[in-house]
Amino acid sequence: MLQDFSGQNLKGRSFRGTNLTGANFSYADLPGVDFTNAKLRGTKFTGAKTGLQCHWVIGRVFMTLSVQGGIMLMLLSLVAIILIEIRSQNL
């Protein structure tokens, strides 16, 4: 039986090593979903929303910029990320 995840909010879910052959993820919300070693042959992702979860992006930006010592750049990047997140939620 084919699995239907269409339109579902699956943020941060793990499908690690799962057989998802022919599954339907159309228009699903998939930021941060782990498909490591999953079988995805024939799987549909039409219109799916993907990407990293916002807190992962912020954490990575802080780590990268703090290592380089760019405190002002780090703050400006944080403001940019927040504005992008607000804009994406208003679409």
Secondary structure as GFF3:
##gff-version 3
##sequence-region A 1 91
A	DSSP	alpha_helix	54	68	.	.	.	ID=ss1
A	DSSP	alpha_helix	71	89	.	.	.	ID=ss2
###
